[in-house]
Amino acid sequence: MPIPHGWFGIGYGSDLGVGDVRPVHYFGRDLVLFRNEQGEAGLLDAYCPHLGAHLGHGGTVEGDSIRCPFHHWAFRPNGFCSSIPYAKAFPPRAKREALAQSYPVVEKSGVIWAWYHPDEIAPTFDVIDYPEFTNPEWAEPIKREWRFASNPQEIAENGVDVAHFAYVHSMDAVPEGETDYNGVQRHSVARGHRTIDLPSGERKQLPYSVDTLQNGAGQKFTRLSGLVELSLLVIATPIEADDIELRFCFTHPKVAPGSPEEKAIEAAIENTCGQKGVEGDIPIWHNKIHRAQPFLCDGDGPILRFRRYFEQFYADGPGGNRLVEAAE
């Protein structure tokens, strides 16, 4: 499957300090991520447009730019050259246009989001900000990360593949809900009741809900309400077409340390991340192939409807990869 286009998380803002320079690899490309002295994050093609030195290995931040280690050409986050220290006359082309390939970057919800499109088309929609992830009244985000062979579509499709919940995650029943598709967004709300065992030995049924918004190929937000209140960012970023970095970022209203509420939150996070959650899916994702024309039955869930939605995030469009056909 090709790499979809959209906004993808490439790191957390708190992990990139002023003056930091990092070689990174996403979207099948060598890139350099840096933060200039004005606090602005930049993402550029890794190789200097002058003579090809890797800006992420020996490059340094000066002012608003990253300086190449080879001849000290400097580039702003927008790709424009800001300095050639030994040039007697600035090249006319460098005044007119960006020399280094740059990628639009925004920071929201504590995440550095980069826009990728194989045809270098400018962003066509915005990243959604969820302020609780940077709100001091909420808990410090709890982060998990995995890397394996897969792609963003397979990760997102997991939510509509209702049949697998019983066999992979040992769930007795999948809550029913409503789903709405609106442009680049897919919004679903599921409600139900969950039976829990209280410390007293009593069994009790509690109502719960799972509210999920997918915004493009790389950003998904879920709010879990019930015994605990949790906000979760699911960040699926392609490294190569068949290699993905998956991040889960949780936060919740602050609770007293060591309290029953904290223990319940820890258990909910473990359940979401562990064998009954994403770590049950990862071995399957890592070793499966994508069936463009799957054989489906009436209990499989709205997989084809989801694929029609996701198809818009491929540059080839509906006529290219035929992602929504089912085998007869």
C-alpha positions as CSV (number, residue, x, y, z in Angstrom):
1,M,0.0,0.0,0.0
2,P,1.2,3.5,-0.7
3,I,1.9,6.1,2.0
4,P,-1.2,8.2,2.6
5,H,-1.1,12.0,2.8
6,G,-2.1,14.2,5.7
7,W,-0.9,15.4,9.1
8,F,1.3,12.9,11.0
9,G,2.9,13.2,14.5
10,I,6.7,13.1,14.3
11,G,7.5,13.7,18.0
12,Y,6.4,15.5,21.2
13,G,7.1,19.2,21.5
14,S,8.6,18.9,25.0
15,D,11.3,16.5,23.6
16,L,12.6,19.1,21.1
17,G,14.4,21.9,22.9
18,V,15.6,25.2,21.4
19,G,18.8,24.5,19.4
20,D,18.1,20.8,19.0
21,V,18.8,19.2,15.6
22,R,17.7,15.6,14.9
23,P,18.0,13.3,11.8
24,V,14.7,11.6,11.4
25,H,13.2,9.3,8.7
26,Y,9.5,9.4,7.8
27,F,7.4,9.1,4.6
28,G,10.2,7.1,3.0
29,R,12.5,10.2,3.2
30,D,15.6,11.3,5.2
31,L,14.6,14.5,7.0
32,V,16.0,16.9,9.6
33,L,13.9,18.2,12.5
34,F,15.1,21.2,14.5
35,R,14.0,24.0,16.7
36,N,15.4,27.5,16.1
37,E,16.2,30.2,18.6
38,Q,12.7,31.7,18.1
39,G,11.2,28.4,19.3
40,E,9.8,27.4,15.9
41,A,10.1,23.8,14.9
42,G,11.2,23.1,11.3
43,L,11.3,19.9,9.2
44,L,13.4,19.9,6.0
45,D,14.8,17.5,3.5
46,A,17.9,16.2,5.2
47,Y,20.3,16.9,2.4
48,C,21.6,20.4,1.8
49,P,20.6,21.7,-1.7
50,H,24.1,23.1,-2.1
51,L,26.3,20.0,-2.2
52,G,24.3,17.4,-0.4
53,A,25.6,17.3,3.2
54,H,23.2,15.8,5.7
55,L,21.9,18.7,7.9
56,G,21.0,16.3,10.7
57,H,24.6,15.2,11.2
58,G,26.7,18.2,12.4
59,G,24.1,20.8,11.5
60,T,23.6,23.6,14.1
61,V,21.0,26.1,14.9
62,E,21.9,29.8,14.6
63,G,19.1,32.4,15.1
64,D,16.1,31.4,13.0
65,S,17.9,28.9,10.9
66,I,19.8,25.6,10.7
67,R,23.3,25.8,9.4
68,C,24.9,23.1,7.2
69,P,28.0,21.5,8.6
70,F,29.8,21.5,5.2
71,H,29.8,25.1,3.9
72,H,27.6,26.8,6.5
73,W,24.7,27.6,4.3
74,A,21.7,28.3,6.6
75,F,18.0,27.6,6.1
76,R,14.9,28.7,7.8
77,P,12.0,26.3,8.6
78,N,10.3,27.5,5.4
79,G,13.3,26.2,3.3
80,F,14.6,29.7,2.3
81,C,18.3,30.2,2.5
82,S,19.1,32.9,5.1
83,S,22.9,33.0,4.9
84,I,25.9,32.0,2.7
85,P,28.8,33.3,4.7
86,Y,31.4,33.4,1.9
87,A,29.2,34.5,-1.0
88,K,29.9,38.0,-2.3
89,A,26.5,38.1,-4.0
90,F,23.4,36.2,-2.8
91,P,22.2,34.0,-5.7
92,P,19.0,35.5,-7.3
93,R,17.2,32.2,-7.1
94,A,17.8,32.0,-3.3
95,K,16.0,35.3,-3.0
96,R,13.0,34.2,-5.0
97,E,12.3,30.7,-3.7
98,A,13.0,28.1,-1.1
99,L,16.0,26.0,-1.9
100,A,15.5,23.3,0.7
101,Q,12.4,21.2,0.6
102,S,10.3,22.1,3.7
103,Y,7.3,20.4,5.3
104,P,4.5,22.4,7.0
105,V,4.7,21.9,10.8
106,V,2.3,22.8,13.6
107,E,2.4,22.0,17.3
108,K,-0.9,21.1,18.9
109,S,-1.9,18.9,21.9
110,G,1.9,18.7,22.8
111,V,2.6,16.9,19.5
112,I,4.7,18.1,16.5
113,W,2.6,17.5,13.4
114,A,4.1,17.4,9.9
115,W,2.2,17.6,6.7
116,Y,3.1,15.1,4.0
117,H,1.8,14.9,0.4
118,P,3.8,13.0,-2.3
119,D,2.9,15.8,-4.8
120,E,3.9,18.6,-2.4
121,I,0.4,19.9,-2.2
122,A,-0.2,22.4,0.6
123,P,-2.3,21.3,3.6
124,T,-6.0,20.9,2.8
125,F,-7.3,20.6,6.4
126,D,-6.1,21.5,9.9
127,V,-4.9,19.5,12.9
128,I,-7.4,19.5,15.7
129,D,-6.1,20.7,19.1
130,Y,-7.0,18.9,22.3
131,P,-6.0,21.3,25.0
132,E,-6.2,18.8,27.9
133,F,-2.8,17.3,26.8
134,T,-1.1,20.6,27.7
135,N,-3.4,21.7,30.4
136,P,-1.6,21.9,33.9
137,E,-5.0,20.9,35.5
138,W,-4.7,17.5,33.7
139,A,-2.2,14.8,34.4
140,E,1.2,14.7,32.7
141,P,0.6,12.6,29.5
142,I,1.4,8.9,29.7
143,K,3.1,7.8,26.5
144,R,3.6,4.4,24.8
145,E,5.3,3.7,21.5
146,W,5.7,0.8,19.1
147,R,7.2,0.2,15.7
148,F,6.3,-2.6,13.4
149,A,5.4,-3.5,9.8
150,S,2.1,-1.9,8.9
151,N,0.5,1.3,7.6
152,P,-2.0,3.9,8.9
153,Q,-5.0,2.4,7.2
154,E,-4.6,-1.0,8.8
155,I,-4.4,0.7,12.3
156,A,-7.5,2.8,11.7
157,E,-9.5,0.1,10.1
158,N,-9.1,-2.0,13.3
159,G,-11.9,0.1,14.9
160,V,-14.6,-0.9,12.4
161,D,-13.5,-4.6,12.2
162,V,-16.0,-5.6,14.9
163,A,-15.6,-9.4,14.5
164,H,-12.0,-9.5,15.7
165,F,-12.8,-8.1,19.2
166,A,-14.1,-11.4,20.4
167,Y,-11.1,-13.5,19.0
168,V,-8.2,-11.1,19.5
169,H,-9.3,-9.2,22.6
170,S,-11.6,-11.7,24.3
171,M,-14.5,-9.3,24.5
172,D,-17.9,-10.8,25.1
173,A,-19.7,-8.1,23.2
174,V,-18.9,-5.1,21.1
175,P,-20.9,-2.0,22.0
176,E,-23.2,-0.6,19.3
177,G,-23.0,3.0,18.3
178,E,-23.4,5.6,15.6
179,T,-20.8,6.6,13.0
180,D,-20.8,9.8,10.9
181,Y,-18.5,10.6,8.0
182,N,-17.9,14.2,7.2
183,G,-15.1,15.0,4.7
184,V,-11.7,14.1,6.3
185,Q,-13.3,13.2,9.6
186,R,-14.9,10.0,10.9
187,H,-16.8,10.4,14.2
188,S,-18.1,7.4,16.1
189,V,-19.8,7.1,19.5
190,A,-20.3,3.7,21.2
191,R,-22.2,3.2,24.5
192,G,-22.8,0.2,26.7
193,H,-22.4,-1.3,30.1
194,R,-19.4,-3.1,31.6
195,T,-19.4,-5.5,34.5
196,I,-16.6,-4.9,37.0
197,D,-15.6,-6.6,40.2
198,L,-15.4,-4.2,43.1
199,P,-12.8,-4.7,45.9
200,S,-15.7,-5.7,48.2
201,G,-16.3,-8.7,46.0
202,E,-19.5,-7.1,44.6
203,R,-20.1,-7.2,40.9
204,K,-21.5,-4.1,39.4
205,Q,-22.6,-2.9,35.9
206,L,-21.4,0.6,35.0
207,P,-22.3,2.6,31.9
208,Y,-19.4,3.6,29.6
209,S,-18.9,5.4,26.3
210,V,-16.1,5.5,23.7
211,D,-16.1,8.7,21.6
212,T,-13.7,8.7,18.7
213,L,-12.8,11.2,16.0
214,Q,-10.5,10.3,13.2
215,N,-9.1,13.4,11.5
216,G,-7.2,12.4,8.3
217,A,-4.9,9.5,8.1
218,G,-2.6,10.2,11.0
219,Q,-4.6,11.7,13.9
220,K,-7.2,9.9,16.0
221,F,-8.6,11.1,19.3
222,T,-10.6,8.9,21.7
223,R,-12.4,9.9,24.9
224,L,-13.2,7.0,27.2
225,S,-15.8,7.6,29.9
226,G,-17.1,5.2,32.6
227,L,-15.3,4.0,35.6
228,V,-12.4,6.3,34.6
229,E,-12.1,9.3,32.4
230,L,-9.3,9.1,29.8
231,S,-8.3,11.1,26.7
232,L,-6.2,9.2,24.2
233,L,-4.3,10.4,21.1
234,V,-3.6,7.6,18.6
235,I,-0.7,8.8,16.3
236,A,0.1,6.5,13.4
237,T,3.1,7.8,11.3
238,P,4.6,6.0,8.3
239,I,8.3,5.6,8.3
240,E,8.2,3.6,5.0
241,A,5.2,2.3,3.1
242,D,5.3,-0.9,5.2
243,D,6.9,0.4,8.4
244,I,5.0,2.4,11.0
245,E,5.5,4.2,14.3
246,L,2.5,4.0,16.5
247,R,2.2,6.3,19.6
248,F,-0.5,6.3,22.3
249,C,-0.7,9.4,24.4
250,F,-3.0,9.4,27.4
251,T,-4.1,12.0,29.8
252,H,-6.9,12.4,32.5
253,P,-8.1,14.8,35.1
254,K,-5.7,14.8,38.0
255,V,-6.4,12.4,40.8
256,A,-4.8,11.8,44.2
257,P,-1.5,9.7,44.0
258,G,-2.1,6.2,45.2
259,S,-5.8,6.6,45.2
260,P,-8.3,3.9,43.9
261,E,-9.0,6.3,41.0
262,E,-5.3,6.3,40.0
263,K,-5.1,2.5,40.2
264,A,-8.2,2.2,38.0
265,I,-6.7,4.6,35.5
266,E,-3.4,2.6,35.4
267,A,-5.5,-0.6,34.8
268,A,-7.4,1.0,32.0
269,I,-4.3,2.2,30.3
270,E,-2.7,-1.3,30.7
271,N,-5.9,-2.9,29.3
272,T,-5.8,-0.5,26.3
273,C,-2.1,-1.1,25.6
274,G,-1.6,-4.7,26.6
275,Q,-2.6,-8.1,25.2
276,K,-6.3,-7.3,25.4
277,G,-5.6,-4.0,23.5
278,V,-3.1,-2.9,20.9
279,E,-0.4,-5.4,21.8
280,G,-2.8,-8.2,20.8
281,D,-3.2,-6.6,17.4
282,I,0.4,-5.8,16.7
283,P,1.6,-9.4,15.9
284,I,-1.3,-9.7,13.4
285,W,-0.6,-6.3,11.8
286,H,3.1,-7.0,11.6
287,N,2.7,-10.3,9.7
288,K,-0.5,-9.8,7.6
289,I,-1.0,-8.5,4.1
290,H,-3.6,-6.1,2.8
291,R,-6.4,-7.8,0.9
292,A,-7.6,-5.2,-1.6
293,Q,-10.5,-7.4,-2.5
294,P,-11.4,-9.3,0.7
295,F,-14.1,-11.9,1.1
296,L,-16.5,-10.5,3.7
297,C,-19.6,-11.7,5.5
298,D,-22.5,-10.0,7.2
299,G,-20.7,-10.0,10.7
300,D,-17.5,-8.2,9.6
301,G,-18.6,-4.6,10.2
302,P,-18.5,-1.6,7.8
303,I,-15.1,-2.3,6.4
304,L,-15.8,-1.2,2.9
305,R,-17.5,2.0,4.0
306,F,-14.4,2.8,6.0
307,R,-12.1,2.1,3.1
308,R,-14.2,4.4,0.9
309,Y,-13.6,7.1,3.5
310,F,-9.8,6.4,3.8
311,E,-9.3,6.3,0.0
312,Q,-9.3,10.1,-0.1
313,F,-5.9,10.1,1.6
314,Y,-4.1,8.5,-1.3
315,A,-2.8,10.7,-4.1
316,D,-4.0,8.2,-6.8
317,G,-7.6,8.6,-5.6
318,P,-10.4,6.2,-6.3
319,G,-9.1,5.2,-9.7
320,G,-5.7,4.3,-8.4
321,N,-5.5,1.5,-5.9
322,R,-9.0,0.1,-5.9
323,L,-9.0,-0.1,-2.2
324,V,-12.8,-0.5,-1.7
325,E,-13.7,-3.5,-3.8
326,A,-14.9,-6.8,-2.2
327,A,-14.4,-10.2,-3.8
328,E,-17.5,-11.7,-5.2
